[in-house]
């Protein structure tokens, strides 16, 4: 990611005759070390847009089967649930700031 972002920043600054960082802050990566974190990060990603159900620019449609792409592989997450509807229910039941990401309840 660092190489990609550095290359893009150099291109963008050269193209638009500017200097300095293009992005607000540096890219951060966290290692997912347990299943609870995997559940949490998946939900975080899909609920990030305000209108998460109606936003065509997220990967949620790939998880529900509405769209397909070779490079998006939702199977690892969906295998944690009985079916797609259970995953959507898991997304819907999130209450911001009231849930410890390490104490996630799953209805499989």
C-alpha positions, 0 to 999 in steps of 0.5 A: 500500500505504501508503494501504491500511495507514494506513486499516486501522490507523486503522480497527482502532485506532478500533474496538478503542480502541487506539493505535500501529502495528497491524503489526510493521514497515512494508511493503517493496517491491523492484523486480524488475530481472532474471529471476533475481530473478523466479524467486527471488521466486516461489519464495520466496512459494510456499515461505514456508508451512511446509507449502507443498503443503498450505496452501490460503491460498497462490496455488500452487493457482492456478499448478497449475490447481486453482483460478482467479481473475481477479486472479491471473495465473500465466502470466508465471511459468509461461511461464518453465518447460516445464510446471507439473510443471517449476515444482513441481520447481523449488520442491522443489529449493530448498535454504535458504541454499545458493543465490545467488538470482542464480545460479538453475539452471532445467531447461527 
